[in-house]
Amino acid sequence: EGCREAGGNMAARAEADAGGLCGAERPGAAGLTLLGLTPSAPSCPHGPALLFVKTCQGKEEGRRFYACSACRDRRDCNFFQWENEKVSEARLAAREEYNRNHQPSFTHRQNVERYENFVLLPLSKRRFCQECQQLLLPAEWEMHSDHQFQSDISAAQLKSPSQLLYPLENKKTNAQYLFADRSCQFLLDLIIDLGFRRVLCVGTPRLHEKIQSKASQEEDFRVRSLLLDIDFRYSQFYTEDEFCHYNMFNHYFFGGEASSETCRKFLYQDNGERVIMVTDPPFGGLVEALACSFKKLMSVWKKTEKEDHNNKEMPVFWIFPYFFESRILEYFPSFRMMDYQVDYDNHALYKYGKTGRRQSPVRIFTNLTPSTIVLPVEEGYRFCTICQRYVSSGNQHCEICNSCTSKDGRRWKHCVLCKKCVKPSWSHCNNCNCCALQNHTCEKTDAGCFVCGKAGHKRSTCPSLSGT
């Protein structure tokens, strides 16, 4: 959910600046590897930049550079700097000024004060500028006179900002998909049933909104939430204790130490209240960068614990497409993927109830015991006593694999030659020596590593990268 303003496909970003290296104009000739954050990393308006290395097939060394962590389209943030580049004082000063000029018009504190004044206005004077995505006070009407605005903003609308604000849907820069009410209510019910009373919402504004709304309306509702999101528009509706402007790709709190401390205090378990982190990152985002940030948040939780939890992790629901399973498990081996299909209001394909390949591919990855994640039986989910977890109706237990193997909701079939279950539309290819779509293009099975050209390993585990 939340903002899809993602540092995902950096290859397109670097082509203009590093395209001359190693024949990058040829498809598949060059790629990028994330090296992560460095103490001396330069900053853009989205916080510290990430360090990448440009890898070239058959070459052992690649050239390192810094790029924006948040935007994958250079038209949104064109920051780029080679790691060993000497930057002049004049350029540094210009960069700092640029970063300052590209910050929001109001601070979070100013937005809170504006909101307090806004709710005191009679309904007829409550206006929201649709072009600027901003609550307007009467003194500001003249400045927005040629803009379209929405009038008579009710208290209910103010409690549901995700429906008042336009979703960010530019697929090249950001795509903000919001939980459908079915999934949002399921998550909240599950969280409550599991005994959690504090929810750290990382890029899940609609879940946070639902919790905040229920807390204001129901006196006996005891769940609290804190939203961490890169979409600063939400600062118009939430206090500093309810929202932190945050970039999940570089673990950057735009509000500095004060915001970081707000998060730390929220994660501190008081009176036995249990905390869970729920995150729905941009699907184009770099899993490595996300994993690094999430581990830092989990580390903050561990340091705040009163009891001895050295061998435990902060409970997490990471919501992501099922085809990223191997990447997530690479960084969080304790996680398991649940069969529940998460759907979204404003995505044409990620909808519940569709069949075949049109089903939502979005799942819940969690470090909680799978048997405790009860999925709705009325939607066709059932409990597999062998796997000790709830599975979808089409996910049949394979006696050979000894597991419910389907990932996409369809019934998979076992391939004796591959020694695993595969998608029903796949068949075994003798040329590729594996299962694939019938009309696929056969690839060479002896293809070497993308970086060094040698066989036996993939680019992500290439020994040559360890020296770069």
C-alpha positions in Angstrom: 0.0 0.0 0.0 1.3 3.5 0.7 3.6 5.3 -1.7 5.1 3.4 -4.6 7.7 6.2 -5.1 10.2 3.4 -5.3 13.9 3.0 -5.8 13.2 0.0 -7.9 14.6 -0.3 -11.4 17.9 1.8 -11.2 19.2 0.4 -14.5 17.2 2.9 -16.5 18.3 5.7 -14.1 22.0 5.0 -14.7 21.9 4.6 -18.4 22.3 8.3 -19.1 25.2 8.6 -16.7 26.9 5.3 -16.9 25.7 4.0 -20.2 29.0 4.3 -21.9 30.5 1.6 -19.7 30.8 -2.0 -20.9 28.4 -1.8 -23.8 25.4 -0.9 -21.7 23.5 -0.2 -24.9 23.2 -4.0 -25.6 20.3 -5.7 -23.7 21.6 -7.8 -20.9 25.1 -6.4 -21.3 25.2 -4.6 -18.0 23.4 -4.5 -14.6 23.4 -2.9 -11.2 24.1 -4.2 -7.8 23.1 -2.4 -4.6 26.0 -1.9 -2.1 23.8 0.0 0.3 24.2 3.0 2.6 27.6 4.5 3.4 28.5 6.9 6.3 29.7 9.5 3.8 26.8 9.2 1.3 25.7 12.4 -0.3 22.1 13.5 0.0 19.2 14.5 -2.3 15.8 15.8 -1.3 14.9 12.2 -0.4 17.7 11.7 2.1 21.0 9.9 1.8 21.6 8.3 -1.6 22.3 4.6 -2.1 25.6 3.3 -3.4 25.5 1.0 -6.5 28.0 -0.7 -8.6 27.6 -1.1 -12.4 28.4 -4.6 -13.3 29.5 -5.7 -16.8 29.5 -9.2 -18.1 32.9 -10.7 -18.2 34.5 -7.9 -16.2 35.5 -8.3 -12.6 35.2 -4.7 -11.6 32.4 -2.2 -11.9 32.2 1.5 -11.3 30.5 2.7 -8.1 28.0 5.5 -8.0 25.4 7.1 -5.8 21.7 7.5 -6.9 18.5 8.6 -5.3 17.0 5.9 -3.0 13.4 6.8 -3.6 12.7 7.8 -7.3 13.4 5.6 -10.2 12.6 8.2 -12.8 15.3 10.8 -13.2 12.6 13.4 -14.0 11.5 13.2 -10.4 15.0 13.2 -8.9 18.1 13.4 -11.1 20.6 12.9 -8.4 23.7 11.1 -9.6 27.3 11.1 -8.4 30.3 8.7 -9.0 31.7 7.5 -5.7 35.2 8.8 -6.3 34.0 12.1 -7.9 35.5 15.3 -6.5 32.6 17.7 -5.8 33.4 21.4 -5.6 32.4 23.6 -2.7 30.2 25.6 -5.0 28.4 22.5 -6.3 27.9 21.3 -2.7 26.4 24.6 -1.7 24.1 24.5 -4.7 23.1 21.0 -3.9 22.2 21.9 -0.3 20.1 24.9 -1.5 18.4 22.6 -4.0 17.6 20.1 -1.3 16.1 22.8 0.9 14.0 24.3 -1.9 12.5 20.8 -2.6 11.2 20.3 0.8 7.4 20.7 1.6 6.0 24.2 1.9 5.0 23.7 5.5 6.6 21.8 8.4 4.7 19.0 10.1 4.1 21.3 13.2 2.7 24.0 10.9 0.4 21.5 9.3 -0.8 20.3 12.7 -1.6 23.9 13.6 -3.4 24.5 10.3 -5.5 21.4 10.9 -6.5 22.6 14.4 -7.7 25.9 12.8 -9.3 24.1 9.9 -11.6 21.9 12.1 -12.8 25.1 13.9 -14.2 26.4 10.6 -17.9 26.0 9.8 -18.5 23.4 7.1 -19.2 26.0 4.4 -15.7 27.3 4.8 -13.8 24.0 4.8 -12.1 23.8 1.4 -9.6 21.3 0.0 -7.5 22.3 -3.1 -7.4 19.3 -5.4 -4.6 20.7 -7.5 -2.3 21.4 -4.5 -3.7 18.5 -2.4 -3.9 20.9 0.5 -6.4 21.9 3.2 -7.1 25.6 2.7 -7.7 28.3 5.3 -10.0 31.2 4.2 -7.0 33.6 4.0 -5.5 31.3 1.3 -8.5 31.0 -1.0 -7.4 33.9 -3.2 -4.0 32.2 -3.9 -5.9 29.1 -5.1 -8.7 30.9 -6.9 -8.0 29.4 -10.3 -7.6 25.9 -8.9 -10.3 23.2 -8.5 -11.3 22.6 -4.9 -13.6 20.5 -2.9 -16.0 22.2 -0.5 -17.8 21.3 2.7 -15.1 18.9 4.0 -16.8 16.8 6.7 -15.3 15.3 9.8 -15.7 11.9 8.3 -13.6 13.0 5.3 -10.9 14.3 7.6 -10.8 10.9 9.3 -10.3 9.2 5.9 -7.5 11.2 4.2 -6.6 8.3 1.8 -10.0 8.8 0.2 -9.7 12.6 0.1 -6.2 12.6 -1.4 -5.5 11.6 -4.9 -3.5 8.3 -5.1 -0.1 8.8 -6.7 -0.4 6.5 -9.8 2.3 7.5 -12.2 3.8 4.0 -12.7 7.2 5.4 -13.7 7.7 7.3 -10.5 5.2 6.3 -7.9 2.1 4.1 -7.8 0.1 4.4 -4.6 -2.2 1.4 -4.3 -4.6 1.4 -1.3 -5.9 -1.6 0.5 -9.5 -2.6 -0.4 -11.7 -2.5 2.7 -11.9 -6.4 2.6 -8.1 -6.7 3.1 -7.8 -3.8 5.5 -10.5 -5.1 7.8 -9.0 -8.6 7.6 -5.6 -7.3 8.6 -7.0 -5.3 11.5 -9.2 -8.2 12.8 -6.2 -10.6 12.5 -3.9 -8.1 14.4 -6.5 -7.8 17.2 -7.1 -11.6 17.4 -3.3 -12.2 17.7 -3.2 -9.9 20.7 -1.3 -6.9 19.3 -2.2 -3.5 20.6 0.4 -1.4 18.7 0.8 -1.3 15.0 3.8 0.3 13.2 2.3 1.1 9.8 5.2 1.4 7.3 3.7 2.6 4.1 0.2 1.4 5.0 -1.9 4.6 5.3 -5.3 3.0 5.0 -4.7 0.6 7.8 -3.4 3.4 10.0 -6.4 5.5 9.0 -8.8 2.6 10.0 -7.1 2.2 13.4 -7.1 6.0 14.1 -10.8 6.3 13.1 -11.9 3.4 15.3 -9.9 4.7 18.2 -11.6 8.1 18.0 -15.1 6.6 17.7 -15.0 3.6 20.0 -14.0 4.2 23.7 -13.0 0.6 24.4 -10.8 0.3 21.2 -7.3 -0.1 22.6 -5.2 -0.5 19.4 -2.7 2.3 18.6 -0.8 3.0 15.4 2.0 5.1 14.0 2.4 5.7 10.3 5.8 5.9 8.6 5.4 7.1 5.0 7.2 9.1 2.4 3.9 10.8 1.4 4.1 14.0 3.4 0.5 15.0 2.5 -0.6 12.9 5.5 1.1 15.3 7.9 -1.9 17.6 7.3 -4.2 15.1 9.1 -2.0 13.5 11.8 0.1 14.8 14.7 3.8 14.2 15.2 2.9 11.2 17.4 0.7 9.7 14.7 2.8 10.2 11.6 6.5 10.4 10.7 7.8 11.4 7.3 10.0 8.4 6.4 11.8 6.9 3.5 11.8 3.1 3.8 14.5 2.6 1.2 17.3 4.3 3.2 15.7 4.3 6.8 15.6 8.1 6.7 13.4 10.1 9.0 12.9 13.6 7.4 12.1 15.0 10.8 15.5 14.1 12.2 16.1 12.8 15.7 12.7 13.9 17.0 10.9 11.7 14.5 13.3 8.8 15.1 12.7 9.1 18.8 8.9 9.1 18.2 9.3 5.8 16.5 11.5 4.4 19.2 9.1 5.4 21.9 6.2 3.8 20.0 8.1 0.5 19.7 8.8 0.5 23.4 6.4 -2.1 24.9 4.7 -0.7 28.0 2.3 -2.6 30.2 2.8 -5.8 28.1 1.4 -4.3 24.9 2.6 -6.2 21.9 3.9 -4.5 18.8 3.7 -5.6 15.1 5.1 -3.9 12.0 2.8 -4.0 8.9 4.5 -2.9 5.7 3.3 -2.8 2.1 6.3 -1.4 0.1 6.3 -0.4 -3.6 6.5 -3.6 -5.6 9.2 -2.1 -7.8 11.3 -1.4 -4.8 14.7 -3.0 -4.2 14.2 -5.8 -1.7 17.8 -5.4 -0.5 17.2 -1.8 0.5 13.9 -2.6 2.1 15.3 -5.5 4.1 18.1 -3.3 5.4 15.6 -0.7 6.6 13.3 -3.2 8.2 16.1 -4.9 10.0 17.0 -1.5 11.5 13.5 -1.0 12.7 13.5 -4.5 14.1 16.7 -3.7 15.9 15.2 -0.6 17.4 12.4 -2.8 18.8 14.8 -5.3 20.2 16.8 -2.6 22.0 13.6 -1.2 23.6 12.5 -4.5 25.1 12.5 -4.8 28.9 12.6 -8.6 28.8 15.3 -10.9 27.3 14.3 -11.2 23.6 17.7 -11.8 22.1 16.5 -14.7 20.1 13.2 -13.1 19.0 12.3 -10.8 16.1 9.7 -8.1 16.1 6.5 -9.5 14.6 6.1 -8.4 11.0 3.6 -8.6 8.2 5.4 -7.8 4.9 2.9 -7.5 2.1 4.5 -8.2 -1.3 3.9 -10.3 -4.5 4.5 -14.0 -4.1 7.2 -14.1 -6.9 9.5 -12.2 -4.5 9.4 -15.1 -2.0 13.0 -16.3 -2.5 14.3 -12.7 -2.3 12.5 -12.0 1.0 13.5 -15.4 2.5 17.1 -14.7 1.5 17.1 -11.8 4.0 14.6 -13.1 6.5 14.9 -16.9 6.7 12.3 -17.0 9.5 9.6 -15.6 7.3 6.9 -17.7 5.7 4.4 -16.8 2.9 0.7 -17.0 3.7 -1.9 -17.8 1.0 -4.2 -14.9 1.7 -4.7 -12.7 -1.4 -4.4 -9.0 -0.6 -6.4 -6.8 -2.9 -6.5 -3.1 -3.7 -9.2 -0.5 -4.4 -7.4 1.2 -7.3 -5.6 -1.5 -9.1 -7.2 -3.2 -12.1 -5.6 -6.6 -11.6 -5.0 -6.9 -7.9 -8.6 -7.7 -7.0 -10.1 -10.4 -4.9 -12.4 -12.9 -6.6 -10.7 -13.1 -10.0 -9.7 -16.5 -11.2 -6.7 -18.1 -13.0 -3.8 -15.7 -13.7 -6.0 -12.7 -12.9 -5.9 -13.4 -9.1 -4.0 -10.9 -7.0 -0.4 -12.0 -6.6 0.1 -10.1 -3.4 0.6 -12.1 -0.2 1.5 -11.7 3.4 5.0 -12.7 4.5 5.4 -13.1 8.3 7.7 -14.4 11.0 4.7 -15.4 13.1 3.8 -19.1 13.5 1.8 -20.0 10.3 -0.8 -22.0 12.2 -1.8 -18.8 14.2 -2.7 -16.9 11.0 -6.3 -17.9 10.6 -7.6 -17.2 7.1 -11.4 -16.7 6.3 -13.0 -20.1 5.7 -16.0 -18.3 4.0 -13.5 -17.2 1.2 -12.4 -20.8 0.6 -9.3 -21.0 2.7 -8.9 -24.2 4.7 -6.4 -25.6 7.2 -3.9 -28.2 6.1 -3.2 -30.4 9.1 0.1 -31.6 7.5 1.5 -28.2 6.7 -0.1 -26.7 9.8 -1.2 -23.6 8.0 -4.2 -22.2 6.2 -4.1 -22.6 2.4 -6.3 -21.5 -0.5 -8.9 -23.8 -2.0 -6.8 -24.6 -5.1 -3.7 -25.3 -3.1 -3.7 -29.1 -2.9 -1.1 -31.0 -0.7 1.5 -32.8 -2.8 2.5 -36.1 -1.2 5.8 -36.2 -3.0 6.9 -32.6 -2.0 5.0 -33.1 1.3 3.8 -29.5 1.1 1.0 -27.4 -0.2 3.1 -26.1 -3.1 0.9 -23.6 -5.1 1.9 -20.0 -4.9 -0.6 -18.3 -7.2 -3.9 -19.9 -6.0 -4.2 -22.4 -8.8 -3.6 -26.2 -8.4 0.0 -27.0 -9.3 1.3 -30.3 -10.7 4.3 -32.3 -9.7 7.1 -32.8 -12.3 9.1 -36.0 -11.6 12.1 -34.8 -13.7 12.2 -31.3 -12.0 11.5 -33.0 -8.6 9.1 -30.2 -7.7 5.6 -28.9 -8.3 5.2 -26.4 -11.2 2.5 -24.2 -12.6 -0.3 -26.0 -14.4 0.4 -24.2 -17.7 4.1 -25.4 -17.7 5.5 -28.6 -19.2 8.9 -30.1 -19.1 11.4 -28.9 -21.8 14.2 -31.4 -22.6 16.3 -28.7 -24.1 16.2 -26.4 -21.0 16.0 -29.5 -18.7 13.3 -27.8 -16.7 9.6 -26.9 -16.8 8.5 -23.8 -18.7 5.6 -22.4 -20.8 5.1 -24.4 -24.0 5.8 -21.5 -26.3 8.9 -20.3 -24.5 12.3 -19.6 -26.1 14.9 -22.2 -25.1 17.9 -20.7 -23.4 21.4 -22.1 -23.1 21.7 -24.1 -20.0 25.4 -23.6 -19.7 25.2 -19.7 -19.5 27.7 -18.3 -17.1 27.5 -15.7 -14.4 26.4 -12.2 -15.6 29.4 -10.6 -14.0 32.4 -12.9 -14.6 31.0 -15.3 -17.2 31.8 -18.4 -15.2 29.3 -21.1 -14.4 28.1 -22.4 -11.1 26.7 -19.2 -9.5 24.4 -16.2 -10.1 25.3 -12.5 -10.3 24.1 -11.8 -6.8 26.6 -14.3 -5.3 29.5 -13.7 -7.7 32.8 -13.7 -5.8 34.1 -10.9 -8.0 31.6 -8.5 -6.4 33.1 -9.0 -2.9 36.1 -7.0 -4.0 34.3 -4.1 -5.5 
